[in-house]
Structure formats: C-alpha cells, structure tokens
Amino acid sequence: MRVSVVVLVVVVAFGMGYELRARESGRGKKETKMKLGAFSVSLAVKDIRASKAFYEKLGFGAVHGDLEQNWIILQNGTTTIGLFQGMFPRTPSPSTRDGLTR
C-alpha cells in the first residue's frame, strides 16, 4: 500500500511576544538576542479525522476549530499544531510536475 502525504509546514509567530535585549559581552561588544513568542505548525492533511486521532494519541487536545469546516487546532503543552484539509492548493512534486512517476 502506498501512502501519499502532502505536508505544508508553516511556522507562524503568535502575538507580538518578542523582546530585543542588548548586553555587553566581555570584549565590549554588544550582543542582541531576540526572544520570540509562541509558534505553531500548520499541516495540510488528507484526512482531518484520522490526523486528529493520530495527534490525540500523541497527547494533543483540540483547543479550537471545526471538523465540519475541515480545520482544527491541537495543543500539547506549548506546542500547537493546526490541521487543515482541502484549504491549501496542492503543489505537484517536481517528479510529477515534469511527467515522471515514482
């Protein structure tokens, strides 16, 4: 059985939770550090219900979304995953775009 998985990973920063800090290093040179806010990963999935069940087995729980509209947001601690079915245009892989098959 061949399984095709199309995954679109988008990292999105939530909120304006960043902070720039400058400090003196031992050589008089300033270092700038950026503290970012929370991140999420969005995945384009083939079967929203099967994907939800898979991530729930990993400890994720639904925090927002609507399965009837084919999207759901899951969270496990500070890790957030968005699952979306049929919402992103499918981009062909280079091998199928060029007429090749695997």
CORSULRA-V392429 format. One record per residue. RES is the residue in three letters. PHI is phi as a letter, one per 40 degrees, with the letter a starting at -180 (NA if undefined). NEAR is the number of other ideal C-beta (glycine too) atoms within 12 Angstrom. Layout:
res=RES phi=PHI near=NEAR
res=RES phi=PHI near=NEAR
This chain:
res=MET phi=NA near=3
res=ARG phi=b near=6
res=VAL phi=b near=8
res=SER phi=b near=15
res=VAL phi=b near=16
res=VAL phi=b near=23
res=VAL phi=b near=20
res=LEU phi=b near=22
res=VAL phi=b near=19
res=VAL phi=b near=18
res=VAL phi=c near=18
res=VAL phi=b near=17
res=ALA phi=c near=17
res=PHE phi=c near=19
res=GLY phi=g near=13
res=MET phi=b near=10
res=GLY phi=c near=13
res=TYR phi=b near=16
res=GLU phi=a near=13
res=LEU phi=c near=12
res=ARG phi=b near=12
res=ALA phi=b near=12
res=ARG phi=a near=12
res=GLU phi=c near=11
res=SER phi=c near=11
res=GLY phi=c near=8
res=ARG phi=b near=7
res=GLY phi=g near=8
res=LYS phi=c near=10
res=LYS phi=c near=13
res=GLU phi=b near=14
res=THR phi=b near=14
res=LYS phi=b near=13
res=MET phi=b near=13
res=LYS phi=b near=14
res=LEU phi=c near=17
res=GLY phi=c near=17
res=ALA phi=c near=19
res=PHE phi=b near=21
res=SER phi=b near=27
res=VAL phi=b near=27
res=SER phi=b near=27
res=LEU phi=b near=32
res=ALA phi=c near=28
res=VAL phi=b near=33
res=LYS phi=c near=22
res=ASP phi=b near=21
res=ILE phi=c near=29
res=ARG phi=c near=18
res=ALA phi=c near=17
res=SER phi=c near=32
res=LYS phi=c near=30
res=ALA phi=c near=18
res=PHE phi=c near=20
res=TYR phi=c near=28
res=GLU phi=c near=19
res=LYS phi=c near=13
res=LEU phi=c near=16
res=GLY phi=h near=13
res=PHE phi=c near=28
res=GLY phi=b near=20
res=ALA phi=c near=24
res=VAL phi=b near=19
res=HIS phi=a near=17
res=GLY phi=h near=26
res=ASP phi=a near=15
res=LEU phi=c near=22
res=GLU phi=c near=10
res=GLN phi=c near=14
res=ASN phi=g near=22
res=TRP phi=a near=26
res=ILE phi=a near=32
res=ILE phi=b near=28
res=LEU phi=b near=34
res=GLN phi=a near=26
res=ASN phi=b near=19
res=GLY phi=g near=13
res=THR phi=c near=14
res=THR phi=c near=20
res=THR phi=b near=30
res=ILE phi=b near=38
res=GLY phi=b near=36
res=LEU phi=b near=42
res=PHE phi=b near=33
res=GLN phi=b near=28
res=GLY phi=g near=17
res=MET phi=b near=21
res=PHE phi=b near=21
res=PRO phi=c near=10
res=ARG phi=c near=16
res=THR phi=b near=12
res=PRO phi=c near=14
res=SER phi=c near=16
res=PRO phi=d near=10
res=SER phi=c near=10
res=THR phi=c near=14
res=ARG phi=c near=11
res=ASP phi=c near=10
res=GLY phi=g near=9
res=LEU phi=c near=10
res=THR phi=b near=10
res=ARG phi=c near=9
